[in-house]
Amino acid sequence: MEKIVIGIDVGISTTKIVGVDHKGNIIAPIRIKATDPITSLYGAFGKYLHDNQITLSQVEKVMLTGVGAAYINEPIYGLPTGKAEEFVSDGLGARYEAKLDRMIVVSMGTGTSIVKCDGDEIKHIGGIGIGGGTLAGLSRIMLKTDDIKTLINLANEGDISKINLLIKDISASPLPGLPMDATASLFSAAKANASREDIAKGLIHMVLQAIGSATILSSLGSGIKDFVLIGNMTLLPQCRDVYPAMEKMYHVHFRIPKYSEFCTAIGAALSYTQKKQYQNI
């Protein structure tokens, strides 16, 4: 195997790792959960090398990014190691995966960050404190679980019309630009005895719609209509319900690339191969 660059997105409890060769091929991305970022990082790195039969001598560079990267101040196993800025990594990875030059990148993690990509310019333009952490916290309070598989299964059996107030509930005819099944108010139709299934669906739709609305508002005046969604939240099957409806309503395009959850790790590796801003350890 030729030399590869390894990109690692270090979270507090979850680390994502991917290899990128100099032809730009993505090699076997994986994710590992652990109780702390150091354990997560070294566990992911060791498993990645073992599973793909990669030796240390085949690794040209290790590139770290993510909030957990702040805890790492020494080369990984003595290998040349650098740190890439997280928002730049978001943009580089999303741009590579989506094959677009102008777009808004939406990193849907614990919270949500929004990055504007316009050619070679990659700029963090904002974000909202709503994301996977919001979904997990509200689920713990309201449903007594934060297990994502349980939440998805419950939501698949839910009825969103029993949670959200829709335009058809308040108007006899569609409003300008708003179809009858558009959301008028989140959770306004919820009853005190709402089922767990309906609550789960309502929570997921609320978080996804809030992220979508923030993204659309962030793009106003830019002329950008392409939004690339990355991060763990893109794996929710309800994305396929929420975002096509918003596309139709606002005449925009939400895209979820193949390696959406690994885009930041991919971008970290690309920051080295494309000689973008990073710092060596």
Phi, psi and omega in degrees: 000138175289168181295144180233160172254132180255124176257133183230121175263104187267111174266181179290321180232347180233132178239136178246138185222142182210148174256144177227125177270178186283357171267358180087010179286136178271128186247109165044066178294143177221166173226148183227137175254143176206178185278345180208161186295327181293311178299317180298316181297306184290328176295316179295318182295313179297316180295321182297313179297317182295310185296328184257008178051049179255131177268160179301327182291343180273353181266114180283320183204145172248124181245123182255147172207179180095165184298328181286345180296338179296339181276353184253117182231021178220153179301142179283115180051034177076004181278153174304122188229140177223170177238133178252144179293134190297317183291325175296318178298319176305310184294315181296315181294316180293320180296320180294317183286322184272344181058043178236150177261330180238122183191164168255125179262127183244107181268106187264086180248224176300316166242196182230127174248149184236125184235132178263129176245122179225093187067232180276354180275121177238118188222130175286123184247359177149200181169179176223152181276039179236129181184212181297327177295322177297313180299316181295315182295313179295325178294321177298318182288315190267331185240358178062029175205149171234018177287119189294324179294319177298317181297316179297315180297319177297313184297329180297338180258003185273165178238109186294334180291344177270001180240309183265146172276125183257163179304322182295342179280342185238353183220142179280348181214158180300145174271158181307117178080359183236112178290167184297332182266010177287153181282125174269322181202125181291132175067005182291335182266002184290136176262162181297332180257027180304144181288158177299324180296316180292321179297316180300316179295320179298319180296313181296315180296322180299312181294314181294320179293321179297318178295316179298317180295318178298322179295313180299316179296325181292339184269351185301133180087351182267338185079001181276130180241357181256122181241121182256120183264129178228166179103172186300327184294341179293344181280350179294126181298337180292345173303328182288345175266314188288310190284324173300324178294320179289326176300313182295322184286322187249002177059050177232179180230118172264127182238137175241106184288169185305309182258049188303320183284347182251007186300322181292320176295319177299315180297325178298316178296319181292333179297333175277310184293331179263004177056046174270180187295125173201168178232144178276151174266000000 
